[in-house]
Amino acid sequence: MNANVQQYIDAADRENTTRSYASALRHFEVEWKGLLPATIDTVARYLAEHATVYKISTLRLHLAALARWHADNGFADPTRSPLVLKVLRGIRAKHAAPQRQARPLQLDVLEQACEWLLQAQVAAVESGRRAEALRRARDRSLLLLGFWRAFRSDELARMRIEEVRAVRGQGLTCRPGRTKTSDEEDDRAFRCPALSRLCPVDAYLDWLELSGRTTGPVFPGIDRWGNIAHEHMASQAVLPLLRRILKDAQVQEADTYSSHSLRRGFAGWASANGWDLKELMEHVGWRDVGSAMRYIDVPQDSVKAKIERALATSDGRPTKASR
């Protein structure tokens, strides 16, 4: 294949997707001893034998990897057959566990954690513990940007200084590279205003000033001697980092929070403070209402108030529709 063509084919697949597909194919061929090209019956049997081993999302990933292999190599795709699709529906009906929602990070918890990080940073600077001071400044910036921008862990991990323009007292604009939800020609800018407290702009600039960095990942790893990595933080590292921050800040049940807690916490806060759904979707970057609604809890006090208002204006007689 022409080298110029191949470079664009390679660019179309994100690194994580390529790695995941390779792992899925290796499991099918090497560990399960499946043969490629696969038959419809083989794929159906593969699903059935792993129905209680893998989550539905993992099984779908394995099917996608098999579908890609067959398409790339000019074979008919067995994963789209009625038999395979029916087996997958049966697995979902019989074994799918209810989806667990992330615990939202409330504003008071954010404030508690950020105040502790700031105090720890000041103490570390005063005592000459540079590595600790850098980590506290980085972590405070990560928490505040993650909350007020409702970023996913991969969005936080892949932020680069070159993509961000921040002015103290005004705001911050980030023009990220492609993410898993961006379109081919998407040039979306994420903006965050400067705030009177818990300010993500100040926290970001404080972190850069302390580290002295002008290029590279916004949130890199930092070793025990204060050496800052040149590579971005792995998205999988955000969850243990978040829990460690909350635990150090004496937040109750720190291990119950997940990397989606920042996004869900902001969505809940915004909804409770009068943001309409369109405003919230535009700020976070959601493309459809379904994605947004998964992150919003309807406060029970609000539900009760609406019911009580309806009862107060009702004479107690059933309507025609309810007879």
Buried (B, 14 or more C-beta within 10 A) or exposed (E): EEEEEEEEEEEEEEEEBBEBBEEBBEBBBEEBEBEEBBEBEBBBBBBEEBBEEBEBEBBBBBBBBBBBBBEEEEEEBBBEBEEBEEBBEEBEEEBEEEEEEBBBBEBEBBEBBBEBBBEBBEEBBEEEBBBBBBBBBBBBBBBBBBBBBBBBBBBBBBBBBEBBBBEEEEBBBBBBEEBEBEEEEEEEEBEBEBBEEBBBBBBBBBBBEBBEBEEBBBBBBBEEEBEBEEEBBEBEBBBEBBBEBBBBBEBEEBEEBBBBBBBBBBBBBBBBEEBEBEEBBEBBBBEEEEEBEBBBEEEEEEEEEEEEEEEEEEEEEEEEEEE
